[in-house]
Amino acid sequence: MKQCHFIGIGGIGMSGLARILMKKKVKVTGSDQAESYVTEGLKKGGAEVFIGHSSSNISADSTVVYTTGVNSDNPEYKAALSLKCPMMHRSDLLAHLMQGHKSIAVAGTHGKTTVTALLSVVLHEAGFDPSYAVGGIVKQYNTNAAPGAGEFFVAEADESDGTFLKYHPFAAIVTNIDLDHMNHFLTESALIDAFGTFCKQVSSSKHLFWCGEDERLTTLKPAGISYGFSADCGLRASNIRQQKWHLCFDVDFQGKQFRDIKVALIGPHNVLNALSVFGMAITLGVSENDIRKALENFGGVGRRCDVKGEVQNVLIIDDYAHHPTEIATTLKGLREAIEERRLIALYQPHRYSRTQDCLGTFGGIFDEVDELWITDIFGAGEKPIAGVSAQKVLEEIRLASPSLPVKYASRLDLENQLFPTLRPHDVVVTVGAGDITKLGGDLVVRLSKQSIKKIKVGLIYGGRSVEHDVSLSSSEYISKGLSQSCYDVAQFGITKQGHWITGDNIKERLKMSEGNQLLSSNVLEQLLQCDILFPILHGTYGEDGTMQGFFEILGKPYVGCDFRSAAICMDKVITKRIAESAGVRILPFISFTEHEWKSSKEQLFAKIETELAYPLFVKPSHLGSSLAVTKVEQAQQLEKAIDQVFQVDSLVLVEKGIRCRELEFALMGNERVSVFPPAEVHTGGQFLDYRSKYGAHALDIEAVAKLPENLKIEGMQLAEKVYRAVGCKGFARIDFFLDSDNIFWFNEVNPIPGCTPTSQYPLVWEAHCGKNAELVNKLIILGLHRHRMQSRLSVNV
């Protein structure tokens, strides 16, 4: 073969074969209906590419390669027949190129491209120099195909037109069987039978891996090795974690366990993909170390969660997913990676025939996104089908997910309609196999030239509580973290008398207790203009749910715990009872009101001395930061301590004291909760009072407590249990005592932790995560996320 012409050379499969031939010094020509990044790349590589199909593109000395999608009336196809050119279907050319190699075919409805790319990279990085043909651009090598000098040839086996049955590979991976391409197979049984035949054509059953999590494959039960999460799989993944843009899992295979395998992908479906590659590579003789390094450093595949760029804190991603199953799994993985950032999906249905086949299966597949835009169907050369439209898809999604914001925009107008709605921290994903992919790059360019609207944050501090000055100090830390590139900040101060002020020099004006109105119309108007409110208020009238309830009435998003959990957390008695009901140990205590104390003082004295032992701690139930807390060593001090509490609170808590270490856990999250290893306050046996926390000689805080790993994990688990039990959202600090027997005792929850230079929460964050700007960003993202979730729930009420 000296010259080869490809009809439809811009297709991802055809372009790969063209690249292999060019590397083999074969002259390559080809045509396609439109220019693309693929055709441009081929031209740079030496191919002659014609835009548009014409009989004049065909010469008699060319071997002509075509696909199933090329119709018999195509002018180039007709010319090739007329000139009696040698003609090859794409699949025949691939089979020809695989001759002389140990071929490894990857088949399945979903995941073929990722698995083929992963296996190619693993073999390449391990020095096996494989040939490969991938249905996507392998980003590490900036190509989708290449000939290698090694014995292996890795290729996708495409079932869409049944041509995968032309291959008789040495080894294979079968990812799944889904009801796609039914215009070819017509019936489910025919589809399954075809995969059964393919599996039987694999020459080495020891090198046939099939997914044991797929129902149809499990029913088929081909020879070879099943892989999955189930205990009965021959190759098994467990202990699965997603860490941002990496997956981590353990592998059990051939009687061995391989711990902490990492792969630079997202979503549980990619655990299965990487698992199959791990098993195949092991059986091919690749070293464990080489496999680990290649998977962890995998550069990804073009159009598979392909990051196009992040500009103005807006992340743009492109994904090829076009079948409902693929879309749902991709979005689930993406949600895990981006956590609570606003996820906007732009979906372009692919082909009228596929959309018609998939109607009835779109319900629920976009539930992971916060906002969905549907655009026109990409026909890919097909003629429209009556009753099949983007509007039909939109109606089905709205019916299944009435709370999901779904909008339609024409393909030509989608960018212009979307752009004004973008805000910092948004994640935009273009979804579909058509020209929607171009929109991601266009958005990146536009974002680099045109500013989007910033998030307006209302920072609120001061307040009526005795922790007014602590709030001012905390607000300085938060204010420094509010990046000017993301936020416009409006500051609101609350005087010790409860008057709200806004404008300039707020902290100086607070010292003068300025203000004669609790809440002026001007302040209210300014509050309502904010996109999110950030209260950094400590103690009563700010941390206890009252302020949060006010924000709820205004309908504004806000940072931190909601009004319910804030109110619960600031009641030590209720919080302790909830913690105990969740299985967390609490120290023995007795609580009572001032009326109960005055009417039954002798009985309460007796109860305290009978049920508790000195030393005791006498605490107000509703205040924070050790305010009005007294350590009582003997009975003579008890009455005075109790009377002191009733000067500031209506409910007293008398708790047994113990010799202990004081550990404080920083927690963050809404549904997804992160718990940081504990900090320790080194009291040196002193009582940790208000001045010990915030005074000029505040006690030393060790941001990372020195604890054995098992105790650290136990404490973190207990802290999360309390956080969830009391309904915390956003962030909180949860304090425990650790006694000499290494037993944890729950102390209290702080729903708005101090953020002063000596406060535990920012010290822990900076020790584990970095700068305060990242903390502030995360808290704002969480506040906006909670509000979106509440808004969606209200639609169903």
Number of C-alpha atoms within 10 A of each C-alpha: 11 12 17 23 27 28 29 26 28 26 17 19 23 23 26 26 26 28 24 21 21 21 16 12 12 16 18 24 24 28 23 18 14 12 14 14 10 18 25 13 16 23 16 10 14 14 21 15 22 20 15 14 19 16 13 9 19 26 17 15 16 22 20 25 25 22 18 13 10 13 12 11 9 14 17 25 22 16 19 24 15 10 13 13 17 15 18 17 16 20 25 17 15 22 18 12 17 22 11 10 17 17 25 28 27 27 27 22 19 20 19 25 26 25 27 29 29 27 28 29 26 26 24 18 17 18 12 17 20 25 25 28 32 29 24 26 22 24 16 14 12 12 19 25 29 22 21 16 11 15 13 24 26 27 30 25 31 19 21 17 16 18 15 22 17 14 20 18 27 20 25 31 31 30 26 21 20 19 16 19 17 17 12 13 19 12 11 15 10 13 21 19 13 16 24 16 13 24 27 15 18 23 14 14 17 16 23 27 27 29 27 26 17 18 13 17 22 14 10 14 16 20 17 20 21 26 29 24 20 14 12 11 18 20 27 23 26 17 11 17 18 20 14 16 15 17 25 21 20 17 22 19 16 11 7 8 12 13 14 16 22 25 27 20 30 26 21 18 19 20 25 23 26 25 27 29 25 24 26 23 21 15 13 14 9 18 12 13 9 16 25 18 16 22 25 16 16 21 19 23 25 23 21 20 23 20 17 19 17 18 18 20 15 21 22 23 24 27 25 21 25 20 23 19 17 18 19 19 20 24 25 20 23 23 20 19 19 16 18 23 22 24 22 21 23 27 26 25 27 22 21 23 17 18 25 16 16 17 14 11 15 21 18 16 20 22 17 20 21 21 17 22 20 22 24 19 23 21 16 12 10 10 10 14 12 8 10 18 17 21 16 13 22 19 15 17 22 17 12 14 18 15 17 23 14 18 14 18 17 15 16 11 11 18 17 11 13 15 16 11 10 19 19 21 23 21 23 24 28 26 28 23 21 18 15 25 22 13 19 24 17 12 23 19 13 15 19 11 10 10 15 17 16 17 19 17 23 24 24 24 29 31 29 19 22 17 22 19 18 21 26 22 18 23 24 15 18 19 15 12 16 21 14 11 12 19 18 16 18 18 22 24 23 26 25 20 16 19 20 24 26 20 12 11 10 19 18 10 16 22 11 11 16 18 17 12 12 13 14 15 9 10 15 13 10 16 24 15 13 20 17 24 27 23 24 26 30 30 25 20 15 25 29 29 22 16 18 27 17 12 20 14 9 12 13 19 25 29 27 30 27 27 19 16 23 28 23 22 30 24 20 23 22 16 23 24 13 17 24 16 12 15 11 17 18 19 16 12 18 16 19 16 13 18 11 13 20 10 10 12 14 11 11 17 14 11 12 21 12 9 11 18 15 16 16 22 21 27 27 27 23 23 24 28 21 16 18 20 25 23 21 20 14 11 14 9 12 20 14 12 20 23 15 18 23 17 11 15 17 14 22 27 21 25 22 21 19 17 11 18 19 21 24 30 25 26 24 23 24 20 15 10 16 14 20 23 23 30 23 23 21 16 16 10 9 9 13 20 18 16 14 18 20 20 11 8 9 17 19 16 20 16 23 18 17 13 13 8 10 9 15 15 16 12 26 21 13 21 27 20 16 24 27 16 16 21 17 29 26 26 27 25 22 25 23 25 23 19 14 11 7 11 14 24 20 23 19 23 28 23 29 26 26 27 22 20 14 17 18 26 26 25 22 22 18 14 13 13 13 13 13 20 16 16 19 20 18 21 21 25 23 27 27 22 22 23 19 15 13 11 14 17 13 10 10 9 5
